[in-house]
Amino acid sequence: MTLLKRFTEALESLFFNQSSSSAEGVSGIKRYLVAYSGGLDSHVLLHLCSQASSLPVRAVYIHHGLQDEADQWSEHCAEVCEALQVAFKTIHVDASKRSGESPEETARKARYKALKSELEPGDCLLTAHHQDDQSETVLLQLFRGAGVAGLAAMPMMRESHQTFHARPLLNFSRDEVHGYAIENNLKWIEDPSNTDTDFDRNLLRHDVIPVIKNRWSQLGNSLSKVAIQQQAALEIIEAMASIDLASIVTHQSNVIDVAGLLKLSEARQLNVLRSWIHQCAYDAPTANVLHQVVQSMLTAADDAKPEVCWGESEIRRYQEKLYCLKRIEHDVSETFEWNPREKLVFKDLGVGLQVEKGALQGLKPELLDKKLTVAFRQGGEKIRPAGRKNTHSLKKLMQEVGIPPWQRSRIPLVYYGEHLIAVGHYWLADEYVNDQGWLPAVIE
């Protein structure tokens, strides 16, 4: 059986199996997007897709800007796609190393973020990972002390938000992929970084795995079985996590109840925390991070304000609740002039301020044509909220409604001259309100 025929059957099998567990199924796939680097593996994947009958496929090259030859590689990819009559696009990303991450991890995150931005509901991303890549991933995770989730390595298929990610070459060896390229006279790019054994994966590929395979020749098949077995175990573990999470999550998906979490064993606490963070779509936590949450946050004193941070994510505790959040560095001393007839964007916070009509009452319409200022809480601010007789400090008001401490300095305060007239969408100053007014609405 030719590799093309096996590939076509593998692709059909992936989506046939998916249709049995998904409402989308095969009929839900509208387009296929190949992550095309120009290297051997992705070139073979692209060529196989182009040869498969009536497969709506396009290709994207991610320009990381890390290699001097990247522009030439992009041109090469464009020429190959033109010859194969495949739609092509280059996307430039910022892959500069971030604190606490390896260069490979930073580049991988930037790459997948860009690829996901190209997917619409019904699209399927195809990547060229093969059996040897899977073996390397399993071993890397093993050496890092990973648990079931890590050893499950790369699944053949994953669905997320009505899009798919498939790896149709995962049961094909590197030798088979290389043989197909030679047989079809394919010309591919050789990235010099692939031979740099300072990278863990390259060290495994060039120095470690060949020695192991001299003794255990079926290493690839064996490690693939390990990954499949761990994926099955992971499915059971995630099902248990879903049951536990349903009992502790609040009406906000990124907030869970500490009291409910404390009723679980430590193993189930760790399991449900991992699942919760994943569902919140934040950086995957290490085992150490999860243990820090359990050990330092669950039994913290009521007046404590513990937090655990990793990558661009953090978990905080307030009033018997845990919050999973994106880390934000925000300059509270910054002020902004605001024309209410235009949207005001706070880049650090990832939110904006714009006018909405008040449902019952709002700020007086004439204020729309005044010069307003927006600032953030420094401490000591006061306001007489609409409907109240007395002036209150913002601290007391925010405590009343249970606004977590870290959010209090992120709420925009709207001033008319020296007068505080609005605290986000929470409170309006009584003397500036009528029933024909408007609200300063915070939007994402």
N, C-alpha and C positions, 0 to 999 in steps of 0.2 A: 504494500500500500504506500503511495507517495505521501510525502510530508504534507503537501497541499491538501490531499483528501483527508488525512488525519486531522489537520488543522481545522478544516471546514466542519468535520464531524464533532471535534472538540468544542467549537464555537456553538454549533447547534445544540449540543448536549448541555452546555452551560445555561443557555437561555430556556431550554426545555425544562431543566431542573428548577430554574428560577420561577418559571410560570406556575409550578405546582405549589409554591409557597408565597407567591406575590400576586397581588391583584393586577399588576402591570403585565408581567409575563413577557413572552416573546413579542406579542403584538404591541407592547408598550415601547419598544425600542424604535426610535425614529432615526437617529444618526449615530455614527461611531466616530470617536475622536481618538486618533493615535498620537500618543506622546512620542514624538520623533526627534531623537537627538542626532541622527545621522550615523550612529554607531552600528556595529554588526547586528545586535539583537533587534533594535527598533527598526532597522532597515528591512530585516527579514520579515518582521511582523507587518510592516507597511506593504511590502511586496505581496505577501500572502493575502492580505486584505484586498489589495487591488486586483488580484487574480480570482478571488471568490466572486461568484456571479451576483450581480445586483446588490452589492453591499454598499450602502451610502456612507462613505468614509471621507474624512478630512484629517489633516495633520497639523500639529502645532510644535514648533521648536521653541524651547525656553532658553533665552539668552541670559545666562547668569552674570556675564561680564567678568568672569574669573580667569578666563584664558585669553591670551593675545589673539588666538586663531578663531575666536568665537564668531566674528563677523564672516570669516571665510566659511565656517561650518554652516552658518545660516544660509549663505548663498548656495552651498552644496545641496542642502536640504530642499531649497526652493527649486533647484534644477531637477533633482530626482522626482519631486512631486509633479513638476510640470510634465516630465517624461511619462509618468504613470497616470497623468490626468487626474490628480488628486488635489483638491483645494488645500492651500497651505497658508500658514500665518506664523510670524515670529512675534514672541512676546518678551519684552525686556523686564527683568525683575532685579530687585536689590537683594543680593545674596551675601552681603558683607556680614562677617561673623558677629553674632550677638553674645553678650555676656552669659556664661553658663552653658553655652551650646558648643558642640563641635562644628567645624566648618561644613561637614557633610550634612549634619542635622539642619543647620540654618538654610543651606541650599535646597535640601529636600522639602522643607516647609514652604519656602518661597515658590518652589516649582509646583507643588500640589495646590497651593493657593491660587496660582495663576491658571492652572489647568481647570480647577473647579469653577473658576469664574467664566470659563468658556462653555460650561454645561448648562443646558436648559432641561426642564422636565422631559423625560423620555430619551435623553442622550446617554450614551455609554462610553466611558473612557477606557481605552485599551492600552495596557502597558506590557512591555516585552519581557517581563520576568520569567525565567525558565527554571528547570529543576535544580541546576547548579546554584542559581541565586537563592532558591529556597533553602538548600543545604547550608549555604553561608549564613543566611539569616538565623536558622535554627541554632547553629553553633555559636554565633555571636550572642544571641540571647542567652544561651546556656552559660557561656563564659561570664556574662554580666549578672548571673544569678537570677534570671527572669523566672516568673511563675508561669501558670498555664497560658495567660494571655500572650506573653512574649513568645513562648514555645509554639503557640499556634501559628506563629509566623504570618505568612501571606495567604489569605484565602483566594480561591479561584474566582469568587464572585462576591461582591458586596453591593448592597443597595442603600442609598441614603437620599432622603428628600426627593424621591421620584427620579433620581439619576442612578446610574450603575457604574461600577468599576470592575472590569474583568481582566484576568490574566490568562488568556487562552494557550500560552506556551508553557504553562507551569509543569506540565507532564513531559516536556521535551528537554533533552539534555543539551548542553552547550555544543557538544560534538555534532548533534543532529542539526542544530541551527547553523553552525558553521558549514556543514556539508551542503545544506540547501543554498547558502550564499555562493559557494564555489560553483555548484552545479548550474546556477542561474546567472553567473558572471556579475554578481552585484559588487559595487564599489562603495565601501563604507569608510567612515572616519575612524582613525585610531587616536583616541584621547590619551596623551602621554601620562596623565594623572592616574590612569588605570594600572600602571606598573609601579606606582609609588607605594612601597610597602610601609610607609609611615602611617597609611590609612589601614585601619584594622581589617576591613573587608579584603583589601588587596593582599595583606599579609596572609590571611587565611587561604585566599585563592591560589597564590603563587608558592607559598612555602609550607603551609600546614596541611591542607587537604590532599595534595599529591602524595605526601608521606602516608597519610591514613589510608588512602585508596590503594596503595601498594599492598596493604594487608587486608583491607575490607573493600573489595572492588565494587560492591553494591551499595556503597555509602549513600549515593544520591537517592536510590529507591528507599533505603532504610530511613533516612531523615525525612523524606516526603511522607512516609507512613507516620512518623512521629508527629509531624505537623498536623496531619489529618486527624489523628487520635486526639491531639490536644484541642483541635477545633471543635470536635464533638463534645469533649469535656467542657470547653468554654461555653458552648451553647447551653448546657445544663446549668452551669454556674450563673450565666447571665439571666436565665429564666428565674432562678432563685433571687437574684438581685432585683429583678423587676417586681417580684412579689413583695420583698422587703421595702423597696423604695415607695411603692404605692401606699404603704402604711405610715410613712414618715414625711413625705413631700407635702408642702403647703400649696396654697393656690398660686404661688409663684414657683416656677419650676426650678429656680436656682436657690431656693430656700428650703431647708429641711429641719425637722423637729429634733432637738437634742434628746428630750425625754424618750421618744420612741426609739431613737438610735441606741440609747443605753440599755434597752430591753433585749437587744440582740447580743449574741456571743461576739467576741472580738473578731473571729474569722469572718462572720457575717457583716460586722461593721466595716471591716476593710473592703469586703466584696461590694457592699452597697455603695460605699463612698466612691470607689473606682467607677462603678456604673453611673452614679449620679454626675460625677465630674465629666465623664464622657458625653452624657446626654446634654450637659450644659455647653458642650462644644468648646471647652477650654483645653489647654495643654495637658497631655496625658501625664499623670503624676507618677513618680517613682514609688517603690515600696517604702522608702524612707519618709517620703512626704506623707503617705497615708498613715504610717505609724506615728508621725508627729501630730497629725490631726487627732488621732485616737488618744494619744497619751497626754497631749498638752491642752486640748480644747474641750473634750467631752466632760472633764471633771473640773474645769476651771471655776473659780469663784464667780459669783453673780456680778461683782463690780469689776472683774477683770476684762481686758479687751485683747484677748489673744488673737494672733493671726499667723498663718503659715503661707509662705510665698514660694513660688517656683515659676521659672520662665516668665511669661506675661500674665500669669494667673495668681489668684490668692483665695484663701478661705478665711473668713472672719466670723466671730461669734458675737451675738447681741440678743439679749432677752430670750434665752433658751432656744435660739435658732442659729443654724450655720448658714452662711451666705457664700456661694461660689461666684467669684467676680473676676473681671479683667482688671489687672493692675493699672492704676492711673497716676501719673505724676502731674500734679495740677498746681499752678502758681496762683495762690489765693489773693495775692496783692495786685493782680492785673485788673484793670478797669477798661470798659468799652463804651464808646458813644453809640447810641442806638436810635435809628430812625424806625419807629414801630411798623411803618408800612413796608419794611424790608426784613428779610430773615437775617438773624444774627447767628453765626456759627462759632462754637467753642471747640476748636480742633482737639485740644488736649482731652476734653471730656467726651468727644464723639457725639455731641448733641447740639441742638440749635434752639433758638428762641424765635417764635413767630406769633402773630396775632390770631386769636380765635374769638368768635362772638360768644359773649357770656350767656349761659343758659338762663339764669335768673337775674344776675346782676354782674357788673364788671366795672372796669375803670372808665371814667368819663370819656366820651368820644373825642372831646377837644384835645385830650392828651396825645392822640394819634399824630398831631401836628406839632408837638413840642419836642424839644431836644431832651432826650432821656439818657441816663447813664446806667450801666449794668456793672455791678461789682459782686464780690463774694464775701461771705461772713468772716469777719476778723475777731468778733467777740464784742459784746456790749450793745449790739443793735436792738432797737425796740420798735414796736408798731402797735397801733390800736386797730385790731382786725375788725372788718365790717361786721356790725351787729353786736359788738362788745362795747361796754362802757369804759373799760380801763385799758391802759397801755400795758403791754406785756413784753418781756424780753424774748428774743427768738429762741434762746436756749430753752426756756420753759415751754414755749409753744411746741418746739420740736420734740421735747420729751413727752409732752402730752399725747402726741399722735404716733409716737414710737418710731421716729426717723432715726436710723442707725447713725452713730457718731461720725463715721467716715463720709456719709452722704451729706451731712449738714453744711460742710464747706464747699459743696459742689452745686448747691442750689442757687441759681442766679437771683440777685437782689436788684430790683428796678427802682431807680431814684429819679425824682423830678426835682432838680436843684439839690437841696440838702435833705429833701423829704423822702423817706422810704415809702414807696407806694405799693409795692408788690413783692412778695417772697415766693418766687417761682409761681406755680399754680395753686399754692397752699393758702396764702392769706393776702388780702387786699386791704389797704388802709381805708378806714371807714369814711374819712373826709373826701376821698377821691373816687367814690363809688356811686353809681346809679343803676337803674334797671335797664338802661339802653347801652350798656358798656361793652367792653372787650376784655379778654384775658391774655396775659403773656404765657403762652403754652410752650412747655419744653417738649421737643420732639427729637427722635433719634434719626 
